[in-house]
Amino acid sequence: MKRLTDFPDAHLRLFERPPVPPPEAIRDVYLIGICGTGMGSLAGLFQQAGYRVRGADQAAYPPMSTRLAAMGVTVLEGYDPAHLDPAPDLVVVGNACTPTHPEAAYARDHGLAQQSFPEALAHFFIRDRRSLVVAGTHGKTTTTGMLVHVLREAGLDPGFLVGGVMTGLETSYAVGTGPHFVVEGDEYDSAYFDKRPKFMHYRPTSAIVTSMEFDHADIYADWADYRTAFEAFAGTVPPEGLLVLCADDPAVRALAGHTSARVQTYGLERGDVTARHIRRGEGGQRFELVAHGAIQGEVFLPMSGRHNLLNALAVCTVALDEGLTAEQIAYGLGTWQGMKRRQEVRGEAAGVLVLDDFAHHPTAVRATLQAVRERWPERRLVAVFEPRSNSSRRKVFEDAYADAFEQADLVFLSTPPFRHNDRREDFLDPDAVTARLEARGIPARALPDADALLPPLLDCLRPGDTVLIMSNGGFGGLHDRLLDRLRERG
């Protein structure tokens, strides 16, 4: 990860920010980039806590814009320095802002009190609560939501911020009244003036690391650079705290050498907390929870996939350490409805089941396909994938994607648009991925976008199929459009 001094515009990134007043001295908060997933949730936290909240975005787009409007948050279309006059008590600068961003530059040049998203979250909402942080390349959103749900069902009312919407609760944040604050610890950078990973700001009482695999090639130079970020995060857990590591991942296990905290592990192959006598079926999976060699009881998890079982074991490890009983944990896991956009059933029409999933890294794509295959083993599995994230659009993952789709019966890829900051030599070639899949006997096609993809996808579908649509964006509304056309088919 680059240091501020490594940038050619370092003189705009290195500046003295005014001290931020204590939360009780703040009334008016302004967020630059308010419609982003994390920033919108942070705006919701501020609003829930009683602050006056407003902000701007280049395109005030739903669903976040409509959610914010429903909360009474003022969302301004486009960026204009005039939005910051008169000056708010605090400006929160989203990490999509560059040093020359009109509002961010105005805040800097006029000495306004300003923080990054993770700084503001820690300053106002984590503070001196028991901070439970979930980090990892894969699984952190689901694990965070699951931990929140287990604590809530045990009556502890935690505060939380998670990078997705929890099914049933239908929100991604809450201030909470209990002693805990649960947060998804993202390894992406914080702001143009702070290139540290977000998770370095959250002062964990306990932390989970679910997995480690090279990601975010746009900001990390290589695997060693990426690994160093997690090693630094492990070092933020205090000696009296708890670092929970996935024992099945050698890179994660190695983090035990980078912390002074207590360490507990979980896993299916080894670990202090593990599962035995696993029985998988269409409704989910049952297992015997074992902690430190002692049987805790029977647990039902209404989710498929090895990766989700590991997520549940991570939650069990922290929950047990926080004093929850095995019965409370089993009840919480058994009533967990999952996260939106994680193997979410969007509908069924003409005998075709349509699923939505956020998977975009090759490992997440593979795990999601395996879980869907496990849950609906008799159905033909059609995978539709939009390589949209900065990492998924890179050539370095071409071979990995060819391997990731081996569980699919048929694959459709969209062609990622070439952006201003892309380099041709580093750019993913979808045709290369489909050629590798075809060579393995898996029919595959690459098409420009959702509009071009929809007709051939419809032509190939038949009753009994499952269509798994994977993207970390909206994918041109493909899910609803597909269901509408299938319903017309009857």
N, C-alpha and C positions, 0 to 999 in steps of 0.2 A: 504494500500500500504506500502510495506516495506521501511524502511529507510536504507541508505547505511551501517550504523553500525549494522544492523540486519543480514548482510550476513557474512558467515564464511570467505570469502575472502575480507572482508572490507578493508584490508590494500592495496589491488590492486585497489579499487574503490575510495578511498579517497586520492587524491593527488592534488598538486597545479598546475593548468594549466596556461601556460603563457598567458598574456593578448593578445586578438585578435586585430590586427591593424584595423584602420578604413577601410571601403570598398575601398576607393581610393588608399590605400597602398597595396592592394592585387592584385596579377596578376594570380597566379597559384593555383587552387583548386583541391584537391583530395578527392574523396568520397569512403569510404569503404562500400560495399554493394550497389553499384550504380544501380543495376537492380531492386531493390525494387520499388514498385509503387510510394511511396513518394520521395525516393531518386532520382529516375530517373527524376521525375518532377522537383526536386530542381536542378539537373544537367542541365536540360533544361533552367531553369531560369538563372543560372550562365552563360551558353553559350549565351543566348539571350542578357544578359547584357554586354557581351564583355570579360568575363574572359576566361583564358585557363583552360579547364576542362578535367579531366581524372579520372579514378577510376577502381575498381576491384570488381568482384563478383565470388562466388564459381562456379556458373553455369551461364554463360552469355547467358541467355535464351530470346527468343522473347516472346512478341512483344517489350519489353523495349529495348533489346539489338539492335534490328534493328532500332528502332526509334533513339537511341543514335548515332548509326553509321551514320545514315542519317544526323544528325546534325553536324557530324564531331567530336564527343566526343570519345576519346580513351577509350575502355573498355578492361581491362586485365582479362584473364581467371585465376581463382584461386588466392589465397592470398599468398603474399611473401613480407617480409620486404624490400627486394631489390627494390620493387616498390616505396618506400619512400626515396630513395637515388638517386639523391640529393633531399633534403627536399622541399616539396611544401610550399607555403606561408600559406596554411590552410588545415587541414585535417578535413573532416566531418565524424563523426563516427556514423554509422547506429545503431539503437537500437537492432538489432539482434546480435551485437558483444558482446562477453563475455570478461571479463578481461584478459583472456589468448589468445584471438584471436591474431594470429601472427602479423597482421598489427596494430591493436589497441594497443597491448602491446608495439610494437616498437615506435609508436607515443608517448605513455606515457613515456617510459623509456628514450627516447631521447629528451624530452621536446619540442615536436613540438606543434605549435599553433593548437588547435583543438576545435571543437564545436559539439554539437549534431545537428541533423536535425532541430528541432524547434528553437534552438539558432541561427543557421545560417540564417534561413528564416527571423527571426526578425531582425537580425543585418544588413543584406544586403538589404532586400526587403521591409519589413514593415516600419522599422525606424520611421520617424515622419509623415507617411501618416495616413489617417483615416482608422484605422484597424477595419474591420467588420468581426467578428468571429462567425461561426455557430457551435454550440456544441449540443450534445444530443446522447442518446443511438441509436436512430433510426432516419433516415431521413436527417442526416446532409449533406451527399453527394449531394442528390437531391436538398436540400434547398440552399446549397452553389452555385451549378451550376445555379439554377434558379435565384438567386440574381445577380450573375455575368451577366447573359443574360439580365435581366431587366436593369441593369446599362449600359451595352454596347449599348443596343437598344436606350437608352436615350442619347447616345453620350458622356458618361462620361469616357470611356476607362479605366476601373479599372485594376490594377494588381490583380492577383489571383493565388491560388493554391488549387485545389480540388482533392479529392481522387477518381477520375473517369474521363473518357473522355466524353466531352460534344458533343452530336450529332449535326452535322452541323458545329460546330467550329472545331471538331476533335482534341481537345487538352485538357490538364488538367492544363495548366499554361500559364501565360503571365506576363511580367514585367509591362506593361501598362504605360500610360503617365498621367493618371488622378489622382485626389487626394485620391482615395480609394485603399485599398488593401483588398481583400476578401479572407478569408482562412477558410478551414474546420478545426475545433478545435477538435482534437482527444484526448481522455482521456487516451490513452495508454502511457506507460512511455517513457522517452526521450532518455536515453542512459544508459550504464552500470554504468557510473559515475554520473548520474542524474536521479533518479527514480521519479521525479515529472512528472505529466501528461504533454503532449506536449502543451495543451492549456494554461498552466500557463505562457508561454513565449510570448504570442502574443499581449499583451498590448491593449486590445480592446477599441476602441472608442464607438462602439456599439456591443452588443453580443446577440445572439439568443440561447435559450436552447429549443430544440424541444420536448424532452422526457427524462425520466429517468427510467431505469429498470436495475436490477443487470446484469452485463456483465463482461467479462474479468476475469473469476474466477481464471485464472492463475496468476494474479497479485494483485487482490483485495480480501481481506479475506472474506468479506461478504457485505451485502447491506449497512450497516452503513459506512463501509470503502469506498465503491463506492460513496455513497451520499456525504461524506465529501469532496471528490475531486471536485464535482460540487459546493459545498458551497464555497470552496476556489476560484474556478474560478469566481463565481459571485462577490466575493470581489475584483477582479482585475479590474472591470469596474469603472472608476473614477466618482466622483459626477456629473460632467457635462455630462457624457456619458449616454447611454441608455441600459438597460437590458430588452430584449424582452422574455417573458415567455409564454409557452403554458398553457392557463388557464384550459384546459380540463384535465391536468395531475396534481393531488394534490401534488406530490413530487416536480414537477417543480414550481408550484405556491409558495411553501414554500421557494424557493430561494430568494423571495422578502425580507425576513428577514435577508439576509446575504450580502446585498449590500448597498452602500451609493448612488448608481446611481439612475437616474430616471427609473421607471419601467412602462412598458406597456405590456398588455397581449393580446393574441389572442386566438380564439377558436370557435368551432361550438356550444358549449353549453353556453358559457359565454365569456367575454373578451372585451377589448377596441376596438379591430378590429375583425369583424366577417363577416360571409356570411349568406345571407337570400335568400329565394326563389331559392333553389338549384335544378337544373334540370340536371339529369344524362342521358347520352346516349352513344352509341358506340364510338362516336368521342371524348368524354370527358365530361366536366361538365360546366354549366353556373351558375353564381350566381350574386347576388347583393352585392357589397362590401360596408360595413358600418364601419365607423371609428368614434369613440367617439360619437355615436348616429346619425351621419350625413351620409346620403347616398352619396357614392362617384361615383357610376356608375355601369354599367353592365360589367362583366368580363367573358371571356371564357378561360377555362384551358383545353388544349388538352391532359389531362391525367385522368385516372380513379382512383378511390379509395379515401376513406375518408382521409387517411394519406397524400395523395398528395394535397388535398384541404387545409389541415392544413399547409403543407409546404408552399403553396402559400400565405396563410394569414400571416405567419411569414415574408415572403419576402415583402408583402404589408406594414407591420408595419414599417420595417426598411426603406423601400424606401420612404414612406410618410415622415418619420422623417428626411430623407436626402434631402427633398425638391422636390422630383419628383411629378409630377401631377398624378391624377387618370388616365388620358388619357395615359400618358407615361407608367404607370404600366400595364394598360389593354393591351396595344399594346405589351409590352414585354412578358407578360404571354401568350397572344394569339399566339405568334410566337415561343414559347418555344418547342423544339423538344425532350427534355428529355436527360437523361444520357445513355451512353452505359451500357448495362448489368442491366438496370432497366426496366423490362417488355419489353425488346427489342425483336422485331420480327426478328428472324434469317432466317425465310423462311417458305414456305408452299410447300408441295409435297404430292401427292396422297391424297389430301384433308385433310392432317394433318398439323396444324399450330404449329410451334416450336418456343417457347419463351425462352429467357435467362434472368436470374435475379440473382443478387448478394446476395439475402436474405440468412441468415444463423442463426440468432437468432430466437427462436420460435415466438416472436411477429412479427418480420419482415416477416417470412414465412406466418403467418396467414393473415397479412395485404395484402401481395402480392397475395395470393390465392383469397382473397375477391375482390381485384381490378380486377383480371383477370375474375373472375366469373361475376362481374358487367359489364365488357366490352363485354364479349362474353357469354351471359347467356344461349344460346341455345346449346352450345357445351359441350361435355363430357370433363371433366378436369382431365388430368393425371398428377400427380405431381411426379417429379423425384428429389431426394435430396441427395447431398453429404455433410455429416457432417464433415467438414474439418478444420474449425477454432478451436483454442484452447478451446473456450467456448462451441462450438456446440458439441464437442466430450466428454462432461462431463455428468455423470450420473444424476446430479442435474436437467437436462433439459428433462429427459425421459418423464415424465408426460406432460410437457409443449408441447413437440412435438406431442404427441398423440392428444392433444387438437388443436394444430395449423393446422393439416391436415384435420379438419372436413369438410372443403369446397370441398375437392377433391373427385372425384369418384373412383380413383384408385391411389395407392401410391407405388413407388419404392424407396428404400433407398440403398445406398452403405455402406459397412462396413468400418469405418475409420481405417487406419493403426495405430498400436500401436507404439508410438515413445519412444525414450529413456527417456524422462522426464515425461512420463505418469505413473499413478498408477492404477493398476487393479481395486482397489475398487472404484475409481472415474470415471472409463471409461464407456462411453455410450454403452449400449447393444441394437443394432438396432432390434434384434429379440423381445426384450421386447416392443419396440415401435410398431412394426408391430402387435404383439399379442393384444395390446390395441386397435389398429385400427380395426383389424378383429373382436374383440368383439363388436365394434360399428357398424359393418356391412359394413366397408370400406375395400375392398380387398387391401392387402398390402404384399409386399415381400421385403426381405433384401438380397442383393447379394454382393459378395466380392468387385467388382469394376466395372468400366465402361465396360470392356470387357465381364464380365459375365452378366451384366445387359442388354446389347443391344439386344441379341436375344429374350429373353422373352418380352421385351418392344415392339419390332417390331411385335411379334406374337399377341399382344393384341390390337394393334392400328387399327382403322378403319376410313374411311372418316368422317369428321366432328369433329374429336377430336382436342383438344388443349393439347400440351405437354409443361408443364412449368418445365424447368430444372433450379434448384437452386444450386449454389455453389459459394464460394468466391475464387475458383481457376479455373483451366481449365477443370476439370472433365474428363480427358483423351480424350479431343476432341469430347465428346459425341454429341454435337449439330450438328457439320458438318457430323459426321459419320452417325448419324440418318437420316439426310436429304439426304445424298448420297444413303443410302439403300432404303429410301422411293421413291426416284426418279427412282431407278432401278425397283421398284415395278410397277411404271407407273400410 
